[in-house]
Amino acid sequence: MLTGSLLAAPARAEPGAPPRTGFETSKGARWTTQAEEADFLADVDKASARVAVDTLGATAQGRPLNLVRIGAPAAPADAARAARGNSLMLICSQHGDEPSGREACLTTIRDLAYAKDPGTRRFLERTNVLVVPTANPDGRAADTRGNSEGTDINRDHLALTTAESRAMARVIRDWRPDTVYDLHEYGATVPYYKKDLLALWPRNLNTSTPVHREARTLSDTYVRPHAEDAGFSTGVYGIWTDPETGEPVKQVAGDGQERILRNTAGVKNSVGQLVETRVDPLTDAEKGRPRRQQQAPGGLPTRRPGRRVRLREGASSVDRGRHHRGPALRLRGPRPGVPRRRGQRTGRGGRGAPRPAVRLPVGRSAVRRHTG
Ligand SMILES: [Zn+2]
């Protein structure tokens, strides 16, 4: 009897070993289930003083909306104090049918909790990391873009009609994250729109000039070069480019609506950053075998030197400068101080900075998904 019940128990990590997600244990054959996520977060929370898990509320179908707080030597507990320091927020898979961001966030939580290298420790001593690992649990369970009420949460950050968007708004209000990453997936349109990773900054005209400038710098000088260093192609979200010249030909998404989180974050004086990874239909060969996890670079805690800015002092609530409209279409041209070659993992001179501990899996899906 006892042996039978032990054999039937779900696989949990060996004592002391870092837990693994369902995506990892299945070698990428399936996504992590809600029950596996609950076990995984409980294990990390219990094992590491760096991590604490809060329940922000519940969805309409009763699933928990969690916030994971990470810091060193201990998880940040005082929102007002954290608001005065460095903080980074990851919002993962607001669209329930775009699950790779959630997987990246779960493994990132674990990796930050267990990392022993001095670089990660120093990063966590200086930076509070806040993660909403499953921003749309009902949508994830049903594999739908919207939540169980059919609402697209990423169009609800102004009206705040959903439990999900209200939970995120409370975290942003209370913790005042400096940077907010919003992780999504998109379907390619060959040959114009097919980069491995697309990024975009807040484009609402009410974003303060310093916040807008830092968000664009984060995208152009950090997120995209890190991805390209690891051998992935990158582009600007919403912009089709000519396959021959690389010049922009059309804008199809990425506008300035305040109700979209990337823009909401900017208006609330956070450096908002949308990151979209491409999904492709499975090939015939892949349909017959388990999926293998690919590893992509983080656009997450970056350790490139040279950016130490204080945004809050310079941030005003309203700025109607013209710059937010123009630059999204001027995509090509050198980025200051960022030499690179595709596939090059380490660079010259100042490029010897430690690699981020964070890796985003690139999802492959059986179904071509809609944009954004
Ligand atoms: Zn999306």
Residues whose N, C-alpha, C, O or C-beta is under 5 A from the ligand:
A	BS01	ZN	H95 E98 H184 E185 G372
